[in-house]
Amino acid sequence: MSEFNIEGECDKRFENVRKAFAENFQKRGELGAAVSIVMDGRPVVDLWGGHADKAKTRRWERDTLVNVYSTTKGFTATCAHRLIDQGKLDPDEPVAKYWPEFAQAGKKELPVRYILSHRAGLPAIKKPLAEDAIYHWDTMISALEEQQPWWQPGTKHGYHALTIGWLVGEVIRRITGKGLGTYFRTEIAEPLGLDAHIGLDAKHDARVSDLLPSGPPEPGQPDLFAEAAKDPEGPTAKAFLNPPLLTKPEVVNTRAWRAAEIGGGNAHTTARSLARLYGALARGGEIDGYRIVRPEAIERFWAEQSYGPDQVLMQLPTRFSMGFMLSQPG
């Protein structure tokens, strides 16, 4: 154990990763963290260190769980891609084929592809939501059924920060009869041996790291919340401030948040499990004998669907495939 409580294993070829990880504690004030890399199906980096609470009373352990926010979208998208690969979901069919009530408010022909690629025009709910609405699946589904798209679907894209989880998750539920968290657990997490959860059972709470709010943006960096406040009725404000519960950073450390199935932002997992899932995808969809999708399906994971000014993120350029944010040229 080092001075900075860095534990775990690191292949000597990746010693610079260990050094960079330690520098987060030495130079950048990191409280607690983990990093893991899987290469050719095998772990080559698996490190953790620091503490899991602000008071530093709990060490970050090998099995410490953390809320991974938008990384959840990759879990949700992987579930959808599995159904596409099995022929149970067609991305070019209307969402309403699987979820008839979705056809309201001009959405009858809106294809599944658009909800996966942030092109549906449904990044937010316009009507004011109750403080605890995001904890109730049926409440959010009803609100999305009633919501008219903010723009003509398919003509633009904008980050569906949380709504993507309910949109895609409800399609999955209609096809399989399983809630998103259950489908992810039975079809992805358990077969792959992942310690990963969308909707966390209370028995795991003692292993969860607290999350602390970050400071204000660095000078010159965009301030999303300040920008949203300029147009309180616009899609940016509604996406991040409706319900107002989303403005309270302490919310993510509550039992209610952890228990909810928020497919756009509240999965809890370890770095090791996250690396193992993407390690499987990097190998054509299979690891240790379990196949998520066929090799030819992987191209769909990365094929660009959206690129350009983001209607939610202050017109900054963003790029998406079906369900995944992609790197940008340059």
Protein Blocks (a to p, Z undefined) as FASTA:
>chain_A
ZZkopacjddfklmmmmmmmmmmmmmnopabdcddddeehiafbdcdedjfbfklpaccd
fklccdehjmmmmmmmmmmmmmmmnopacfkbcfklmmmmlmgghilmmcfklmmnopno
pabcfbacdfklmmpmklmmmmmmmpccfbdehjaccddfklmmmmmmmmmmmmnopafk
lmmmmmmmmmnopacdehiafklmmmpccddddddddehiacfklmmmmmmmbmklmmmm
ccfklmmmklmmpfklmmpccfklmcccdfklmmmmmmmmmnoopaehiafbdfklmmmm
mmcfbgcjdfklgoiacdddehiacddeZZ
